[in-house]
Amino acid sequence: SAIRDVSARLIAAIAAHMVRAGDGSVPEDFREVLRREGLAREPAAGKAPSLDEWEAYARAHFYTPVEPQLVSS
């Protein structure tokens, strides 16, 4: 599928940015990279995952929320 064909480097870059952002969202600059590289099309095209599908895929596979840690003194 198109998801499996995407470059591992691009997915890793998106994942790293998502972790830094801390909210699990794909930043707009990466959405633009996906559009420019032809890796994301509008859902009506039916030939590649939509931007929302990319975001859900990246979140499910690469984003792990960080739970606050209590520090005992």
MIKE-90740 format. One record per residue (C-alpha): residue in one letter; x, z negated, y. Coordinates in steps of 0.001 Angstrom, whole numbers, plus 524288, in hexadecimal, padded with zeros to 5 digits. Layout:
N
  nupa      u      w      v
     A      X      Z      Y
...
This chain:
73
  nupa      u      w      v
     S  80000  80000  80000
     A  803E9  800F9  80E3B
     I  8065D  7F25F  80EBB
     R  81045  7F31F  803A3
     D  816DF  7FEC8  80A09
     V  81999  7F7F4  816E4
     S  827B1  7F49C  8197F
     A  82B74  7E6E6  8156A
     R  83301  7E5A2  8221B
     L  826E0  7E7E6  82A4E
     I  81EF2  7DDFC  82291
     A  82A0C  7D424  823A2
     A  82AD6  7D630  83254
     I  81C34  7D430  833C6
     A  81CB1  7C810  82B37
     A  827FE  7C244  832EA
     H  820E6  7C498  83FB9
     M  81465  7BE9D  83A41
     V  81BA0  7B263  8361E
     R  821E2  7B14A  84389
     A  814A9  7B340  84A12
     G  80F24  7A853  841A5
     D  80119  7AD1D  84182
     G  8016B  7B718  83682
     S  7FDE3  7C28A  83F24
     V  80512  7CF65  83F70
     P  80A06  7D0FF  84D68
     E  80561  7DD01  854B6
     D  81317  7E2BD  85534
     F  81357  7E343  8465D
     R  805B9  7E924  84619
     E  80B62  7F3B5  84EEB
     V  816F1  7F5A4  845A4
     L  80D64  7F78E  83A69
     R  805B8  8018F  84254
     R  811FA  808C7  846A4
     E  81766  80955  838CB
     G  80A7B  80E7D  833A6
     L  808F9  8028E  82AF7
     A  7FBF9  7FE7B  830C6
     R  7F01C  806BA  83391
     E  7E29B  80396  83820
     P  7D9D7  7FF66  82CB6
     A  7D1CE  80BF1  82DE6
     A  7DD96  81415  829D1
     G  7DCDC  80E27  81C46
     K  7EAD6  811F5  818FD
     A  7F256  805B5  81CB5
     P  7EF39  7F763  81EB7
     S  7E969  7F397  82BB5
     L  7F0EF  7EAD1  834FC
     D  7E87A  7DF5E  830B0
     E  7EBE8  7E236  82278
     W  7FA72  7E272  825D7
     E  7F8E8  7D58B  82CEE
     A  7F1B3  7CF53  8217D
     Y  7FBC5  7D4A2  817CF
     A  8074F  7CF8D  81FAA
     R  800CD  7C258  821B5
     A  7FD6A  7C0F7  81340
     H  80ADF  7C4DD  80E63
     F  8143A  7BFCC  8189A
     Y  80DFE  7B5CF  821AC
     T  80DFB  7A785  81DC6
     P  80872  79E0F  827B8
     V  81175  792D1  82ADD
     E  80AC2  785BA  82975
     P  80E8D  77B47  83352
     Q  8175B  77110  82D3C
     L  815EA  762B9  83068
     V  822E1  75C28  832BE
     S  82387  74DD3  82F3C
     S  82C7B  74581  83772
